[in-house]
């Protein structure tokens, strides 16, 4: 593994050294600054999708972590990132999940996981928000 890293670093250094005139600038990474993050970042989203655990929430943070929780299940903290203008990816355990996102208004978020039929719908949580009672 160390040998591969050394080779990769050597190759990168030789590439950088190979630009003697004007090298083209490297393309900026997607979502390189907080100004380019999607509008849903930094807000608490509560599911409105039938069949999802009651009180399920998502919180996408600017540091590229996402909090996934519900009132009746354990929480998860995972990494997430922007793939393109309307697509994000996060990990659940070791499985990457890609989803197209859209917002019909600042208080509505839809995430459509790639390969599924219906999107998951969320609304911005009202403050204060209290978990609903467990069904009896």
Phi, psi and omega in degrees: 000318180296323180297319178298318180296318180296317179297317180296317179294317179299317179296319180295318180294321180291329177292313181298317180292340183285344179273100183263334178260232181265106176279142177294143180293147177292142178294144180291146177293153178295136179057049183287337180226161180302335180294337183260003178289149178301155184296339182280352183289138176085011180237156178265126182245130181251134182292145171238010182282123176301140179092345176280154179304134181301138178074017178293134179231155172230139173224108177270121183259152181298339180277012177073029168247151178233137175257124179242123185209164171213167183291339189236009178227165177290156180272166178223138171243125184223172175268152177216165178198162178272130178262316179209188185305327182226025181224136178234168178218141172219170180246136170242112192059245179251005184267119175285135178245124174253142179214143170275139179240152174210156177224112177283341174204168181297341183255011181229134178229133173239132175239121179248099178302136181300132178092003178248164183276310186252144177283157171270133183252143180223152171237155179293133182292136173284150179247123004279155176240132179236137179306141176291158177297147177292135179300143181259000000 
